[in-house]
Amino acid sequence: MKNGKKYEASSLYSVFAIVLPADSGQINSILVGKDSLPSGMTFTIQPGKLTYLGTIVAPTDVMMFIPSMACKAADMTFKAPTNVHREILKDWAVSNRLLVTTIIKERLTELQNNYHTSSQLMGIQFGYLPLTSTSLKGVEKQMTPDEVIKEYRDYGFMLKN
């Protein structure tokens, strides 16, 4: 972390979680093996709450076979790796114990705005402009209105936290 503290954890079934003492700071990087993912995310840890930083998405092309390139090409998203993980996040949100980082809130607000636009486009099959979604690392992706509506229904619950 930026304050010099180092924490170590490992993933379990593609879930990376670490329990830290109440603190706040900035993550400089996430170390994966001998390579690291640049981060710069700010966060606050509160006792009894789950601070959700997102999910690391590994590349699917040839870079996945070269660890140093895989780390540089990895992306981060607010989406949970599986439906089970999303349900865990929902349970934490319902019990008012889920915290999301500022950047996740920004991306969810972008999703919400796209959702409102998509709702107005329902029934239009042709001629719409694709909606843009941005990952936590700034990678843009185009989405159809149907994709936006589904994603918002799946992850809109995090906006309340």
C-alpha positions, 0 to 999 in steps of 0.5 A: 500500500502507499503507506508502506504496509504490505498485505498478503493473501491468496485466491480461493476458487478465483475469489481474492479476499483479504481481511484487513484491520480498519484502515484507509489507504491506496493500493499501489499494485496487486502482486500476482506471482512475481508480476504485479497489476498496477492499481492506484485504487483508493479505499476505506476498510471498516470493521464488519464491512466487506470492501469490494475492489472488483474482479481481476479478468485474465486475458484470453488470448496468447498473452495468458501464457506469458505471466508478465504480459498476462499481468499487464493485459489483465483488466478489472471489473465490478462484475463478480466472477460467478453468479454465486459470488454475485449472490454473496455480494447481494447478501452483504448489500442487503445486510448493509455490510457491503462497501464499494470503491469510488471507481466502482460507484462511478462505473455503476453510475455510468451503467445506470445512465446507460440503463435509463437510455436503454429503457427508452430504446426498448422495442427498437431493433435497428439503428441504435447507437451502441452504449459504452461501458468502461472497465475499472482500468479504463478499457471501453467496450460497446454494449447493446441495450439488452446487455445493459439492461441485464447487467444493470439488473444484475449489479444495480444493487451495488449502487445503494452502498 
